[in-house]
Amino acid sequence: MTVIDPQEFAAQFQLFLGFDWAMDDHDVVGLDHDGRIVLDQAIQDSADGWAKLKQSLVDRVGADLGKVAVTVETCNGPAVERLLEMGCRVYPLNPKAAQRYRDRKSPAGTKTDRLDAWSFGDALRTDGHGWRELAPDDPLTQELRLLCRDEVALIQQRTALVLQLKAALHEYYPAALEAFDKWTCPSAWSFVEVFPTSGKLASAGKRRWEKFLHTHKLARPDGYQRRLEIFARADQFCGTPAVTSAKSRLAVAVVGQLKVLAKHLMEYRQAIEALFARHPDRDIFGSLPGAGDKTAPRLAAEIGSIRDRFENAQSLQTYAGTAPVTKQSGKSRYVQFRQSCNKHLRAAVNFLADHSRGQCVWAQVYYDRKREQGMSHATALRCLGQRWLKIIWKMWQTRTSYNESIHTQNQTRHGSWVLALK
């Protein structure tokens, strides 16, 4: 990270603002160049509260709020967006660093919102020359990032509902669990709606079973006869009448929620694909082997469009969490998993690393070698993701798509050990 001269940094601003945000209200403490508190205010998270804060800043520094440096313990969210919209220059603060600055002001461990705002503002005044200013991405990238993150959250909700459904079926309807392996599939949900209990399944008869399987395109030879056999003995092992009555109601209710959620997920996917088609880096991330329609937009959204945000590949690897943390003191030295990172990007890189193994020979060879060295599946994927991020950073900086032959040439030129194992 580029560190500018402290005096040069301080000369840009008239006010150093510490901003402690909350859901309903925010504490704001402003300091001058000498560290004196010249603004101490608590505002409501409302139009009136933000208007009062803006007026206080204008009264202090004038109409140009670019002379106000603000630090806040997050890099996104409504508070950050409003500060940027006002024209302030925002410097995000890592939560662990925020805790250290707070402890420096209060060794006894006292914590209040105002103390946080003051300690953050003073830290910005003294150390801000080494911090990175928040540079927001273009609106298209911001919207794509939010859509991708919300899609992941909805998928997690679907997973929770599927687990709840399977738990209910396990209690009263084991035959349904046996007949269907994939419970994110709408045909499995329809089965529970049409035949909510083993009794109704048995009374429906074989002709209705066959009609259901054909209607939902489940008549393939590999599973058709097996399912019919399961349906025929479904009532031989099931829950008691009381359990069946209660849990079948829950199963049908959960299926209803899953079907609504599936509809919205489809709409999210269409919106993401439409946005990604307009993204300037679409060809870069879309060319990555194994990225597919889901991982490519997530990578583009999380890495962003500002090229000078990451000075080198290592800074991107650190941001994504694939680079480990090394701690050394005297003769003691150990390496540990990096906790502080962009976890959305980490997940996307992990998906890319896993799926690339089926399309890139070198990726599979690299993964196999790490496994032979005793690494777990997750660790080997993280190491492979580290390699991919180095490639992605170069592609991103040069605005070029992935080319397998060029990568092979680079491996040959550098004498990569991966080539010897292909």
NORMO-V642340 format. One record per helix or strand of 2 or more residues. SS is the DSSP state (~ for helix, > for strand). FROM is the first residue (numbers start at 1). TO is the last residue. If there is no record, write none. Layout:
SS&FROM&TO / SS&FROM&TO
This chain:
~&6&11 / >&15&20 / >&25&31 / >&37&44 / ~&47&61 / ~&65&67 / >&68&72 / ~&78&86 / >&89&92 / ~&95&105 / ~&113&130 / ~&139&172 / ~&174&179 / ~&186&194 / ~&198&204 / ~&206&215 / ~&221&232 / ~&234&236 / ~&241&278 / ~&282&286 / ~&292&303 / ~&307&309 / ~&313&320 / >&325&329 / >&332&336 / ~&343&356 / ~&361&372 / ~&377&398 / ~&404&414 / ~&417&421
